[in-house]
């Protein structure tokens, strides 16, 4: 039988990243419910990872998640700040997964519609595509999914 632990706080037992697992579960559910992209696609994974980080680092208020993923919010700087100076008592296993996820989101790029160059245009030209960091596509997708749910 495995030793019990509560989110890594047990005395030398198995460290379970419960906060991260809960955040990832909620993010996955929001993205699936929205139906914006196919589950399993790179865009879906970027959205789940981005929303998981947002949930873990901001707390349980969905209104806060919506604000954090808004177009004018400096999401990447906010994540860097929160991971650089975590809240006192933040569980190590959760932070390790969050830092690894953030590293992967920064290192991965997706080809997507150029949403940054759309100011003043009447429609989206999906043929005009650019390479974006996965987190950037994930933030936009997360925000739209939260709006739909």
N, C-alpha and C positions, 0 to 999 in steps of 0.2 A: 504494500500500500504506500502511495506517495505521501510525503509530509504535507500538512495543511499550511496555507499561508494566505493572508489577506493582503493582496496587492503588494507583495514583497515585504510586508511588515512583520512577518512571522520570524521566529527565532531560528534563522539558518535553514529554513525550509525552502520549498520551491517558490521562486519569485514569479508571480502571475501578474502580467500587466493588465489588470482589470479595467482601468480607466481607458487605456488605448483600445482594448477589445470592444468596449461599449461604444466608444466614439466611432470606431470603424463599422460596427454593426448599424448604428444609426445612419451614418453617411451612406452606406451601401443601400439601406432601405429607402432613403430619400431619393438617391439617384435612380434606383429601379422603379420607384413609384412614378417619378417624373416622366419616364419613357423617352427622354431626350436623345439618348444614344444607346446602342446595343450593349448589354452586359458582356463583359469580357473584352471589349475593344480598348485600345490604348486611351482613348478619350474618357471612357468610363472609369478606368483605373486611375487616371489623373484626377478626375473629379472626386472619386472616393478618397484618395489620399489627401487631396487638398481640403476637402470638407472634414475629414478625420482630424487633421491638424487644427483646423479652425475650431472644431468642437472641443478637442482636448485642451487647447490653449486659452479658450475664452469662457468655457463653462457651459451650464445647462440651458441658457436662455436662447431659444431659436431666433428671437429678434436681434440678439447680438451677433449671431452667425450671419444674418442677412446684412447687417451693417458692415461687418468685417469683410464680406465678399463683394461689397458694392464696388462699382467701377472706379470711384475716386478714392477708395481706401488704399493706403500703401501696404498692402497685404504682406509682401515679401519682407519689408523692413520690420513690420510688426512681428512676424514669425522669428526672424533673426533675433530681435530684442527679447522675445519671450523665451526662446530656447537658450539664449546666452545668459539670462538671469532668471532661472526658473523660480517659481513660488517656493517659499520655505516648506520643507516637508514633502515636496513633489516626489512621487515614487520613481526610483531609478529605472526600473524596467520600462515604464511608460515613456520616460524621456529618451531612453536609448532607441526605442522604436520610432519615436517622433523625429529624432535627429537623423536616423537612417532614412526615414521617409523623405524628409526635407532635402537631404543630400541627393537622393534619387530623383526627386522632382526637379531640382536645379540642373542635374546632369542630363536629363532626357528632354528631347525636343520633339514636337509634333507639327505636322504640316496642317495648317488650318486657315480658314478665311481671315483676311486681314481686317480685324475689327478695330484696330487702332487708327487706321486711316479712313474711317467712315464719317467723320464729322462733316455735317452738311450734306451728305449724300442721301438720296431718297430710298435706296435699297441696298441690299448686300449683294455684291458680285462674288459669288462663290468660286468663280474661276480665278479670282485674284487671291492667291494664297501665299502665305509666308511661313517660315519656320518660327515657332514660338516655344519658349520654355514650357514644359508640361504643366508647371504650376500656374502659368498665366491662362492657359486654356482651362485648367481645372477650376480656377477662381470664377471665371465667367460661367462655366457649366454649373458649378455649385450654386451660384447666385440664382440662376434661372430655375434650377431644380427646387430650391427653397421657395421661390415665388410660386411655383406650381403646386407645392404641397400644402 
